[in-house]
Protein backbone atom coordinates (compact mmCIF):
# COMPACT_ATOMS: atom_id res chain seq x y z
CA UNK A 1 0.00 0.00 0.00
CA UNK A 2 1.48 3.38 -0.98
CA UNK A 3 2.02 6.23 1.46
CA UNK A 4 -1.11 8.30 1.86
CA UNK A 5 -1.18 11.32 4.10
CA UNK A 6 -4.53 12.59 5.35
CA UNK A 7 -5.81 15.59 3.38
CA UNK A 8 -5.98 18.67 5.62
CA UNK A 9 -8.41 21.07 3.93
CA UNK A 10 -7.83 23.73 6.62
CA UNK A 11 -4.09 23.71 5.93
CA UNK A 12 -4.67 23.70 2.17
CA UNK A 13 -6.96 26.73 2.53
CA UNK A 14 -4.48 28.56 4.76
CA UNK A 15 -1.60 27.78 2.38
CA UNK A 16 -3.62 28.93 -0.65
CA UNK A 17 -4.72 32.06 1.24
CA UNK A 18 -1.11 32.84 2.18
CA UNK A 19 -0.08 32.67 -1.49
CA UNK A 20 -3.02 34.89 -2.44
CA UNK A 21 -2.18 37.41 0.33
CA UNK A 22 1.45 37.51 -0.80
CA UNK A 23 0.25 38.08 -4.37
CA UNK A 24 -2.01 40.91 -3.24
CA UNK A 25 -4.59 40.38 -5.97
CA UNK A 26 -6.38 37.64 -7.85
CA UNK A 27 -4.09 34.90 -9.16
CA UNK A 28 -4.22 32.51 -12.07
CA UNK A 29 -5.25 29.23 -10.52
CA UNK A 30 -2.54 27.42 -12.50
CA UNK A 31 0.07 29.45 -10.62
CA UNK A 32 -1.60 28.72 -7.30
CA UNK A 33 -1.75 24.94 -7.83
CA UNK A 34 1.87 24.87 -9.03
CA UNK A 35 3.13 26.78 -5.96
CA UNK A 36 1.05 24.60 -3.61
CA UNK A 37 2.56 21.48 -5.20
CA UNK A 38 6.10 22.86 -4.97
CA UNK A 39 5.53 23.84 -1.31
CA UNK A 40 4.22 20.35 -0.49
CA UNK A 41 7.24 18.83 -2.25
CA UNK A 42 9.70 20.98 -0.30
CA UNK A 43 7.90 20.14 2.97
CA UNK A 44 8.22 16.43 2.11
CA UNK A 45 11.94 16.88 1.69
CA UNK A 46 12.53 18.98 4.80
CA UNK A 47 9.86 17.74 7.21
CA UNK A 48 9.08 14.29 5.77
CA UNK A 49 5.42 15.26 5.49
CA UNK A 50 3.55 17.57 3.13
CA UNK A 51 1.67 20.70 4.11
CA UNK A 52 -1.70 19.74 2.62
CA UNK A 53 -1.69 15.93 2.69
CA UNK A 54 -3.36 15.99 -0.74
CA UNK A 55 -3.02 13.34 -3.48
CA UNK A 56 -0.67 14.21 -6.35
CA UNK A 57 -1.26 13.59 -10.04
CA UNK A 58 0.66 14.27 -13.24
CA UNK A 59 -1.43 16.36 -15.62
CA UNK A 60 -0.60 18.04 -18.90
CA UNK A 61 0.65 21.18 -17.13
CA UNK A 62 2.73 19.25 -14.60
CA UNK A 63 2.11 17.85 -11.11
CA UNK A 64 -1.06 18.95 -9.34
CA UNK A 65 -2.67 18.58 -5.91
CA UNK A 66 -5.74 16.62 -6.96
CA UNK A 67 -8.09 17.66 -4.14
CA UNK A 68 -7.17 21.34 -4.31
CA UNK A 69 -7.65 21.32 -8.09
CA UNK A 70 -11.11 19.78 -7.63
CA UNK A 71 -11.98 22.43 -5.01
CA UNK A 72 -10.88 25.20 -7.39
CA UNK A 73 -13.19 23.68 -10.02
CA UNK A 74 -16.03 23.72 -7.47
CA UNK A 75 -16.12 19.93 -7.09
CA UNK A 76 -16.67 18.40 -3.64
CA UNK A 77 -13.72 16.79 -1.85
CA UNK A 78 -14.79 15.05 1.36
CA UNK A 79 -16.63 17.84 3.21
CA UNK A 80 -14.15 20.57 2.27
CA UNK A 81 -15.94 22.51 -0.49
CA UNK A 82 -18.14 24.69 1.79
CA UNK A 83 -15.10 25.64 3.88
CA UNK A 84 -12.94 26.27 0.77
CA UNK A 85 -15.72 28.39 -0.78
CA UNK A 86 -15.91 30.54 2.33
CA UNK A 87 -12.32 31.74 1.82
CA UNK A 88 -11.34 31.18 -1.82
CA UNK A 89 -13.48 32.41 -4.71
CA UNK A 90 -14.76 30.07 -7.39
CA UNK A 91 -12.52 30.23 -10.42
CA UNK A 92 -13.57 33.01 -12.71
CA UNK A 93 -12.07 32.43 -16.14
CA UNK A 94 -8.60 31.36 -15.02
CA UNK A 95 -8.27 33.23 -11.73
CA UNK A 96 -9.18 32.83 -8.07
CA UNK A 97 -9.07 35.37 -5.28
CA UNK A 98 -9.14 35.51 -1.52
CA UNK A 99 -12.64 36.23 -0.19
CA UNK A 100 -11.57 36.48 3.45
CA UNK A 101 -8.52 35.62 5.50
CA UNK A 102 -8.65 32.22 7.24
CA UNK A 103 -5.62 33.09 9.36
CA UNK A 104 -2.72 30.67 9.73
CA UNK A 105 -3.35 28.73 12.95
CA UNK A 106 -2.98 25.33 11.25
CA UNK A 107 0.37 26.12 9.60
CA UNK A 108 3.56 25.71 11.58
CA UNK A 109 6.35 28.26 11.27
CA UNK A 110 8.42 26.05 8.95
CA UNK A 111 5.43 25.56 6.62
CA UNK A 112 4.87 29.32 6.49
CA UNK A 113 8.56 29.85 5.67
CA UNK A 114 8.35 27.29 2.86
CA UNK A 115 5.28 29.04 1.40
CA UNK A 116 7.02 32.42 1.53
CA UNK A 117 10.16 30.95 -0.05
CA UNK A 118 8.13 29.36 -2.88
CA UNK A 119 6.22 32.58 -3.51
CA UNK A 120 9.43 34.62 -3.58
CA UNK A 121 10.89 32.27 -6.20
CA UNK A 122 7.81 31.55 -8.36
CA UNK A 123 5.03 34.00 -7.44
CA UNK A 124 5.86 36.62 -10.04
CA UNK A 125 6.63 34.21 -12.88
CA UNK A 126 4.22 33.33 -15.66
CA UNK A 127 2.40 30.21 -14.38
CA UNK A 128 2.97 28.47 -17.72
CA UNK A 129 6.75 28.87 -17.23
CA UNK A 130 6.44 27.34 -13.75
CA UNK A 131 4.32 24.51 -15.19
CA UNK A 132 6.98 23.88 -17.86
CA UNK A 133 9.67 23.81 -15.13
CA UNK A 134 7.66 21.18 -13.20
CA UNK A 135 7.84 18.93 -16.28
CA UNK A 136 11.50 18.45 -15.37
CA UNK A 137 10.65 16.98 -11.96
CA UNK A 138 11.42 13.25 -12.03
CA UNK A 139 8.01 12.23 -10.67
CA UNK A 140 6.09 13.93 -13.52
CA UNK A 141 4.99 11.65 -16.35
CA UNK A 142 3.22 12.99 -19.46
CA UNK A 143 -0.41 11.88 -19.07
CA UNK A 144 -1.34 12.77 -22.67
CA UNK A 145 -4.58 14.58 -21.73
CA UNK A 146 -5.38 12.43 -18.72
CA UNK A 147 -3.91 12.20 -15.22
CA UNK A 148 -1.50 9.73 -13.64
CA UNK A 149 -1.14 9.32 -9.86
CA UNK A 150 2.21 10.37 -8.38
CA UNK A 151 3.37 8.23 -5.48
CA UNK A 152 4.90 9.99 -2.47
CA UNK A 153 7.52 7.23 -2.48
CA UNK A 154 8.77 8.40 -5.91
CA UNK A 155 9.31 11.92 -4.57
CA UNK A 156 11.05 10.66 -1.42
CA UNK A 157 13.35 8.39 -3.48
CA UNK A 158 14.28 11.41 -5.60
CA UNK A 159 15.34 13.13 -2.36
CA UNK A 160 17.65 10.17 -1.63
CA UNK A 161 15.53 8.56 1.09
CA UNK A 162 16.28 4.87 1.68
CA UNK A 163 13.61 2.17 1.63
CA UNK A 164 13.86 2.01 5.44
CA UNK A 165 13.35 5.78 5.79
CA UNK A 166 10.41 5.65 3.40
CA UNK A 167 8.84 2.79 5.39
CA UNK A 168 9.21 4.81 8.59
CA UNK A 169 7.53 7.83 6.96
CA UNK A 170 4.73 5.52 5.81
CA UNK A 171 4.24 4.14 9.34
CA UNK A 172 4.09 7.66 10.78
CA UNK A 173 1.48 8.64 8.14
CA UNK A 174 -0.60 5.56 9.05
CA UNK A 175 -0.40 6.35 12.78
CA UNK A 176 -1.33 10.00 12.24
CA UNK A 177 -4.30 9.06 10.01
CA UNK A 178 -5.47 6.61 12.69
CA UNK A 179 -5.14 9.19 15.47
CA UNK A 180 -6.96 11.81 13.39
CA UNK A 181 -9.76 9.32 12.78
CA UNK A 182 -10.04 8.41 16.48
CA UNK A 183 -9.91 12.02 17.66
CA UNK A 184 -12.44 13.20 15.08
CA UNK A 185 -14.87 10.29 15.59
C-alpha positions as CSV (number, residue, x, y, z in Angstrom):
1,X,0.0,0.0,0.0
2,X,1.5,3.4,-1.0
3,X,2.0,6.2,1.5
4,X,-1.1,8.3,1.9
5,X,-1.2,11.3,4.1
6,X,-4.5,12.6,5.4
7,X,-5.8,15.6,3.4
8,X,-6.0,18.7,5.6
9,X,-8.4,21.1,3.9
10,X,-7.8,23.7,6.6
11,X,-4.1,23.7,5.9
12,X,-4.7,23.7,2.2
13,X,-7.0,26.7,2.5
14,X,-4.5,28.6,4.8
15,X,-1.6,27.8,2.4
16,X,-3.6,28.9,-0.6
17,X,-4.7,32.1,1.2
18,X,-1.1,32.8,2.2
19,X,-0.1,32.7,-1.5
20,X,-3.0,34.9,-2.4
21,X,-2.2,37.4,0.3
22,X,1.4,37.5,-0.8
23,X,0.2,38.1,-4.4
24,X,-2.0,40.9,-3.2
25,X,-4.6,40.4,-6.0
26,X,-6.4,37.6,-7.9
27,X,-4.1,34.9,-9.2
28,X,-4.2,32.5,-12.1
29,X,-5.2,29.2,-10.5
30,X,-2.5,27.4,-12.5
31,X,0.1,29.5,-10.6
32,X,-1.6,28.7,-7.3
33,X,-1.7,24.9,-7.8
34,X,1.9,24.9,-9.0
35,X,3.1,26.8,-6.0
36,X,1.0,24.6,-3.6
37,X,2.6,21.5,-5.2
38,X,6.1,22.9,-5.0
39,X,5.5,23.8,-1.3
40,X,4.2,20.3,-0.5
41,X,7.2,18.8,-2.3
42,X,9.7,21.0,-0.3
43,X,7.9,20.1,3.0
44,X,8.2,16.4,2.1
45,X,11.9,16.9,1.7
46,X,12.5,19.0,4.8
47,X,9.9,17.7,7.2
48,X,9.1,14.3,5.8
49,X,5.4,15.3,5.5
50,X,3.6,17.6,3.1
51,X,1.7,20.7,4.1
52,X,-1.7,19.7,2.6
53,X,-1.7,15.9,2.7
54,X,-3.4,16.0,-0.7
55,X,-3.0,13.3,-3.5
56,X,-0.7,14.2,-6.3
57,X,-1.3,13.6,-10.0
58,X,0.7,14.3,-13.2
59,X,-1.4,16.4,-15.6
60,X,-0.6,18.0,-18.9
61,X,0.7,21.2,-17.1
62,X,2.7,19.3,-14.6
63,X,2.1,17.8,-11.1
64,X,-1.1,19.0,-9.3
65,X,-2.7,18.6,-5.9
66,X,-5.7,16.6,-7.0
67,X,-8.1,17.7,-4.1
68,X,-7.2,21.3,-4.3
69,X,-7.6,21.3,-8.1
70,X,-11.1,19.8,-7.6
71,X,-12.0,22.4,-5.0
72,X,-10.9,25.2,-7.4
73,X,-13.2,23.7,-10.0
74,X,-16.0,23.7,-7.5
75,X,-16.1,19.9,-7.1
76,X,-16.7,18.4,-3.6
77,X,-13.7,16.8,-1.8
78,X,-14.8,15.0,1.4
79,X,-16.6,17.8,3.2
80,X,-14.1,20.6,2.3
81,X,-15.9,22.5,-0.5
82,X,-18.1,24.7,1.8
83,X,-15.1,25.6,3.9
84,X,-12.9,26.3,0.8
85,X,-15.7,28.4,-0.8
86,X,-15.9,30.5,2.3
87,X,-12.3,31.7,1.8
88,X,-11.3,31.2,-1.8
89,X,-13.5,32.4,-4.7
90,X,-14.8,30.1,-7.4
91,X,-12.5,30.2,-10.4
92,X,-13.6,33.0,-12.7
93,X,-12.1,32.4,-16.1
94,X,-8.6,31.4,-15.0
95,X,-8.3,33.2,-11.7
96,X,-9.2,32.8,-8.1
97,X,-9.1,35.4,-5.3
98,X,-9.1,35.5,-1.5
99,X,-12.6,36.2,-0.2
100,X,-11.6,36.5,3.5
101,X,-8.5,35.6,5.5
102,X,-8.7,32.2,7.2
103,X,-5.6,33.1,9.4
104,X,-2.7,30.7,9.7
105,X,-3.4,28.7,13.0
106,X,-3.0,25.3,11.2
107,X,0.4,26.1,9.6
108,X,3.6,25.7,11.6
109,X,6.4,28.3,11.3
110,X,8.4,26.0,9.0
111,X,5.4,25.6,6.6
112,X,4.9,29.3,6.5
113,X,8.6,29.8,5.7
114,X,8.3,27.3,2.9
115,X,5.3,29.0,1.4
116,X,7.0,32.4,1.5
117,X,10.2,30.9,-0.1
118,X,8.1,29.4,-2.9
119,X,6.2,32.6,-3.5
120,X,9.4,34.6,-3.6
121,X,10.9,32.3,-6.2
122,X,7.8,31.5,-8.4
123,X,5.0,34.0,-7.4
124,X,5.9,36.6,-10.0
125,X,6.6,34.2,-12.9
126,X,4.2,33.3,-15.7
127,X,2.4,30.2,-14.4
128,X,3.0,28.5,-17.7
129,X,6.7,28.9,-17.2
130,X,6.4,27.3,-13.8
131,X,4.3,24.5,-15.2
132,X,7.0,23.9,-17.9
133,X,9.7,23.8,-15.1
134,X,7.7,21.2,-13.2
135,X,7.8,18.9,-16.3
136,X,11.5,18.4,-15.4
137,X,10.6,17.0,-12.0
138,X,11.4,13.3,-12.0
139,X,8.0,12.2,-10.7
140,X,6.1,13.9,-13.5
141,X,5.0,11.7,-16.4
142,X,3.2,13.0,-19.5
143,X,-0.4,11.9,-19.1
144,X,-1.3,12.8,-22.7
145,X,-4.6,14.6,-21.7
146,X,-5.4,12.4,-18.7
147,X,-3.9,12.2,-15.2
148,X,-1.5,9.7,-13.6
149,X,-1.1,9.3,-9.9
150,X,2.2,10.4,-8.4
151,X,3.4,8.2,-5.5
152,X,4.9,10.0,-2.5
153,X,7.5,7.2,-2.5
154,X,8.8,8.4,-5.9
155,X,9.3,11.9,-4.6
156,X,11.0,10.7,-1.4
157,X,13.3,8.4,-3.5
158,X,14.3,11.4,-5.6
159,X,15.3,13.1,-2.4
160,X,17.6,10.2,-1.6
161,X,15.5,8.6,1.1
162,X,16.3,4.9,1.7
163,X,13.6,2.2,1.6
164,X,13.9,2.0,5.4
165,X,13.4,5.8,5.8
166,X,10.4,5.6,3.4
167,X,8.8,2.8,5.4
168,X,9.2,4.8,8.6
169,X,7.5,7.8,7.0
170,X,4.7,5.5,5.8
171,X,4.2,4.1,9.3
172,X,4.1,7.7,10.8
173,X,1.5,8.6,8.1
174,X,-0.6,5.6,9.0
175,X,-0.4,6.3,12.8
176,X,-1.3,10.0,12.2
177,X,-4.3,9.1,10.0
178,X,-5.5,6.6,12.7
179,X,-5.1,9.2,15.5
180,X,-7.0,11.8,13.4
181,X,-9.8,9.3,12.8
182,X,-10.0,8.4,16.5
183,X,-9.9,12.0,17.7
184,X,-12.4,13.2,15.1
185,X,-14.9,10.3,15.6
